[in-house]
Amino acid sequence: MYFDVAPKERKEDFYNREKELGGFLEAIDLREPLIIVYGIRRIGKSSLVRVALNELQQPFILIDVREIYFRANTITDQYLVESIVNNFVKHMKWYERIGFNIKEALKRIKKIRVRDYEIEIEPSSRIPLTLLLSEINSWCEKHGLHFILVLDEAQYLRYSNTRYDGIISWAIDNLEHITIVLTGSEVGVLRDFLRIEDPKAPLFGRYRREIYLDRFNSIQSQEFLKRGFKQLGLEISEEEISDTINLLDGIVGWLTYYGYYRGIRRMRHKEALNKVFQEGSKFILEELERIIAPSKRRYLAILKAIALGLTRWSEIKAYVTAKTGYINDKRFTELLKKLVKYGYIAKINNEYHIIDPVVRETCRKAKI
């Protein structure tokens, strides 16, 4: 069902990403070592990956790196290892059904205890991620399988003393039976972390499959909404659909929420739209809080200026200065660039815009 607000798992519930899905599946079929999935928040990256993994029916682990960071405030080697092992235990029966013997794959690691129905890491043990991946790779090589490690919101790997770009580079060179998938909604931050174009960086020159998810255009948005309502046996007026597309601007996550409120919760059109903006603003403010905390008033002033229609560097700076006091050009530019890297604003033809309409409205109403 298109209007299920949870990440999609089945291909029939996933609309209009045939090209991107095909590229992902092709990369796995060719056993390419690194896949990077980019796109702004709420554009369908997690759904794309989950649908692809369900199509493949190959052993995989999906780790939400952001969740580890929010819980521990850092991403250590050991936290990742523990997350992988815990996921193995949680889904052990599924792995057995597809022929992946976790217990056999991990039994040579001395600090992991393997029993009939239990796998656990010995207390206070430190197991290198490279060792864990090596053992998985060796087992897959012997049994003709390929393993997929998905690191969702991978830009959070930068919060660590471990050089994960180096580990990924090492895996590309040495583990031919493992594909690493990285997703990132903070596109500029992820690119900065990976440093793919830096000749001195570990991943420079390494082959990768890059998949970018863009917003739906107006025709795709219209078709998505019409098909979604048809699944529910509802016929919504062209006027309502047009109004929704104009306001939510091709962000599939917000279109899905509208469909959920309008079609499943059976709210009226305006009520459903208001609910999208109301609930969406809560998500956005929570996300923003972690990013803008060091200079909250200035970041909010920048975002509000752009939301109010000020798009030029000089216009935005004048507004920020009026609201928060003097800021030198260098510091102001740094703040602008950071918001671009985090995906909250986009620089188009030397003008700054907020792409996400719910983010724009949330910032327009923000108090400074």
ABEGO torsion letter per residue (X at the ends): XAABABBBABAAABBGAAAAAAAAAAAAAAGBABBBBBEBBGAGAAAAAAAAAAAAGBBBBBBBAAAAAAAAGBBBAAAAAAAAAAAAAAAAAAAAAAGBBAAAAAAABAABBBBAABBBBBBGBBBBAAAAAAAAAAAAAAAGBBBBBBBBGAAAAABBABBAAAAAAAAAAABAABBBBBBBABAAAAAAAAGAABAABAABGBBBBBBBBBBBBAAAAAAAAAAAAAAAGBBBBAAAAAAAAAAAGGBAAAAAAAAAAAAAAGBBAAAAAAAAAAAAAAAAAAAAAAAAAABAAAAAAAAAAAAAGBABAAAAAAAAAAAAEBBBAAAAAAAAAAAAAAGABBBBGGBBBBABAAAAAAAAABBX
